[in-house]
């Protein structure tokens, strides 16, 4: 199953990367101020490595794959479906959850700090015993050469028969575009468990792009709470032909 996901990703990149538009991402945890245009579509693949011990990756690293199909529905709204797979350290590769996501842009022009994008996401496992609803405004600026984004978030989470929890978190980033194909940046993210900071690098255009980033644990709220010390994420995005090219 794990190797099949690699082959599927590579095949999709080869087949659909020509003359199409995509939702190009400079960062890996922070969403920028942008949405897909009506009729546009893209495929994104997320690979995330996490380890609770930064000095020992062997037999301590878990991996998560997310496969996303994103479609622009209106000039301000796009919708996505995710399929999530995960392999814990030393465990089996298994289906984790599905996600449904919508983004609605309140402003007419990108780059506005006043009119944010409203982000809604629903996540559940296959038997609906674990569910999560997430809301966050996406505020930022798509300038040249600077790219800035801020994502505060609020989550409702319920697992099994336990009482539902209200959780908070955030992410923010600033990037600098070296030239049309290459950009560097830094990201800061966190929650009540801890806070992360790390670099990002992205390459490509709106037709085909790759972003790589790392998050290093800078502070931990509860020393007894198990938290990953290092997270590494790779994103691949490719546009899907709509027949109008």
Secondary structure as UniProt FT lines:
FT   HELIX           2..16
FT   TURN            38..39
FT   STRAND          41..51
FT   TURN            54..55
FT   TURN            58..60
FT   STRAND          61..72
FT   STRAND          77..87
FT   TURN            89..90
FT   STRAND          93..105
FT   TURN            110..111
FT   STRAND          117..124
FT   TURN            126..127
FT   STRAND          130..142
FT   STRAND          146..159
FT   TURN            160..161
FT   STRAND          165..179
FT   TURN            180..181
FT   STRAND          182..191
FT   STRAND          194..204
FT   STRAND          208..220
FT   TURN            223..224
FT   STRAND          230..239
//
